[in-house]
Amino acid sequence: MNRINIRKLVMSALLATISLTLFLLESMIPPVVPIPGVKIGLAYLPVMLVMFMGGKWKIYDAVLVLFVRVILSALISGNLVSVYFSVSGGLLSVLVMSLTKLTIKHKWAVIPAGVFSATAHNIGQLAAAMTLYSVTVWAYLPYLLISAVLTGLFSGFVIYQLIKKEIRVIKNLKNI
């Protein structure tokens, strides 16, 4: 591996660690609503950052950060079934995020991408839940869609603020 690839690998590991830390912090927050699956989605902030940062970062880098975080969070929490739900929702989320990025060519595309990807994440998780439980899990969809819009707007706005200002850390990270 050349120097650039090693730096990118190390930064990917750091971003996955940040994602894992945000996941753990979020798991300590008591549920705001009594609906299973409703979360803020803090762990997806580093994934969205990788996707929308630009430079030499590509979709497979975002998927790498996502997979590392999913595997480590399942091992730490002891809930290996969560890998199935997280990968189902996460891959669909990243796919929709990348399609939004390809469709809307402005920095602010991250805001609708946040909403669309949060919605896709919930749909992916419900599809996974349906295969393990029953089709009745789709009754949660209206509530999850409302939460997806709110949390997706929050996530999109946070990442938009980071990439809009192009602080020195983001500039350096972008060109790794």
C-alpha positions, 0 to 999 in steps of 0.5 A: 500500500502506498502512503495515501492508502494507509492514511485513508485507511487510518482516517476511515478507521477513525471515522468508524470509531467516531460512528461507534462512539456516537452509536454508544452515546445514543444508546444511553439516551432514553427513548423519547417516544415509545416506538421501537426503532426511533433514534436520532441516527447520530451514528450515521453522521460520519457515514454521511460526511464521507459520502458528501465530503467529496475529494477522494472519498467514494461510496465504498468508503462510506460503506466501509465505515458503515460496516465496521461500525455495524460489526463493532456495535453488534459485538459490543452490545452482544446483539448479533441479530442487530447486524441483519437489521443494521446492514439491511437499513444501512445499505439501503440508506447509503444507496439512497444517499448516493442516488440523491448525491448524483441527482442533486449536484449542490452542497445542500443536497445533503439535507434531502439526502438525510431525509431520504436515507433515514426513510430508506433506513427505516424501510430496510429495517422493517423489511428485515423485521418482516422476514423474522417476525411478521408483516404486521411490523409495517404498522410502524411505518407511518411513525417511523416516516415522521421520525425519519423526516425529523432526524434526517433533517437534523443529520443533513443540516449538521453535515451541511454545516460541516461541508459548507464551511470547509473547516481545515480538518474537512479540507485536509480529510477531503484530500487524503 
